[in-house]
Amino acid sequence: MDQKKYNRLGKEKSPYLLQHKDNPVNWFAWGDEAFQAAKKGNKIIFLSIGYSTCYWCHMMEKDSFELQEVADVLNKDFISIKVDREEHPDVDQIYMDAVVAMTGQGGWPMSVFLTPDLKPFYGGTFFWRAQFLQLLSNTQSVWQKEPEKILESANKITEQLQSPPSSVLPHKGGGDSLSPLWERVGERGNELLQKAFKQFQQSFDHAYGGFGGAPKFPPSKALSLLLRINRRTGNEEALNMVTKTLDAMAQGGIYDHIGGGFHRYSTDERWEVPHFEKMLYDNALLVWTYLEAYQVTKKELYKNVAEETLDYVLREMTHPEGGFYSAQDAGEVDKEGEYYALSAEERHQATPPHKDDKVLTSWNGLMIAAFAKGYQVLGNESYLKAAQKSAAFIKQNLFKDGKLLRRYREGDSKFLGTLDDYAFLIYGLLTLYESDFDGKWIEWAKTLQQTQDKHFWDSEKEGGYFSGDPNDKTLFIHKKEFHDGAIPSGNAISALNLLKLYALTFEEEYRKKMETLLATMAGEANRYPSGFAQGLIAIDYYLDSSKEIVIAGPLQDKAAKEIVDFAYKQFLPNKVVTIGNKPLIDDKTTVYVCENNVCKKPTTDLEEAKKLIQDFKKYDLN
């Protein structure tokens, strides 16, 4: 039988979907063709979500989807939809929430059964073939004999997922005049930071670093938050948690000591036996954390790990025209990790693992920020060029008619951008602006922020940004995520962006949205603040008040460059550095050191300017 006549995935660009194009399963891509087929045939939808470097996704394909026995059942009684979670993160998120609500856990491959109107009623992750065939049989039997049971279950799950968020700090005052952030977030913010620290203490692994037991994922945002807690309180325990974890990861098997870069997670508590796939976002986030830790401790290990990871991305994960690829596989099924056990010389002779070479806007935003930060801290010009080239690539290929697209591969740009695409790219552009001070980056960031506000902001309820376009009718529910997952919350990154945009422009619209968003996040984080590390990083920024270092004079001037370099050698996370059009004194490069746009006496004395910048390191809680 000719398999290709009933599988539609061959026309797709996603490496994950293309891996399944020759399955005997009659796969549909996510879209109207599949939805209409389900409604017309009154068939249950089997939704399978994964990604191309997912080891257990490969296992389920080998054990089930490649077999005619399984395909016959799926093709007869179900509409089967295959989704690349990296192309459709909004789809992935709402069905992952449903699976977690139904089973208490989630992961990939995600296997979800939906009614013809896309509502979930049962789900799980990996199923072995015998279990999967039994599940298909049972599901079809109930749908044929007692469909009302399935519909009732789907409606209950939908209602549960649509329940309102836990709590939001109340507005005080009327109209659009919002009360000062200190009133609404200040008291709660300090309390949340203290509570988060206690939760980190309770779950910290004193023997091997990290939090909890196996499997262990790199806790990049938690560690960045702990660096801020150490800075604001002087608590050495917070810093020790960071260094213990970063040391253990850098010295363990989760780090590729030959090729550079981090694997996705450790299967054991010692960070020794990794799950070998490498994700772009993990490496972007970890570079940032290692660089911050290097700023604090000046430990060469952290500098070396950051450099080796950035060099790995440049060497193996960069599109010739500038974008960054998404992931690298663990290896073939039954041969996971074999490549990574080879020496450098042996790797040159071996076939490297599969690479997912699609370019995602959101993940590129994170890596642009990492490369720009690498340039700031380490001074390597190639890192700045990589960030600039990626930003230009995104603008050329993934910015059409004033809107971002999500995915580029082989000349094809597709799918409207989600919140993460806007938020993470803005984050990268603002970091890039503070690296080369080219005004085009901040202007593009402002344009993107305006579009993000227009399409994702919840203006009807308590504020915050929806994860996907709320006008997308294919999503049965529209979510606002504040909790960090494998990547930071788009709302939390947006709060940081708004804080920076306000510090750079002092435009009131940024302040108003930032106030509302921080208040909403503070309410959301109340029960389990350690799970909202990126949001608490934004709250810490506000509590510290924004610091501005404004340099009047050409950047090419030796004095200007010396001050910029000095500022970036310090751990001063809640600051912006900009080249301003403030007046010069005696025609010399002049430094303005300001707090919330209130500046101290400008100076042309470099040592005095450095002392003023150093004073920022003293955290003022009053």
Secondary structure, DSSP 8 states (H G I E B T S, - for coil): --GGGS--GGG---HHHHHTTTSSS-EEESSHHHHHHHHHHT-EEEEEEE-TT-HHHHHHIIIIIT-HHHHHHHHHHEEEEEEETTT-HHHHHHHHHHHHHHHS---SSEEEEE-TTS-EEEEES---HHHHHHHHHHHHHHHHH-HHHHHHHHHHHHHHHTS--S------SSTT----HIIIIIHHHHHHHHHHHHHHHHHB-TTT-SBSSSSB---HHHHHHHHHHHHHH--HHHHHHHHHHHHHHHHSTTB-TTT-SB-SEESSTTS-SEE--EEHHHHHHHHHHHHHHHHHH--HHHHHHHHHHHHHHHHHSB-TTS-BEEEE---STT-TTTGGGS-HHHHHHS----EEEEEEHHHHHHHHHHHHHHHHHH--HHHHHHHHHHHHHHHHHSEETTEEEEEEETTEEEEE--HHHHHHHHHHHHHHHHHH--HHHHHHHHHHHHHHHHHHB-TTTT--B-SS-TT-TT-SS-----S--SS--HHHHHHHHHHHHHHHH--HHHHHHHHHHHHHHHHHTSS-GGGGHHHHHHHHHHHH--EEEEEES-TTSHHHHHHHHHHHHS---SEEEEEE----BTTB-EEEEEETTEE---B--HHHHHHHHHHTTS----
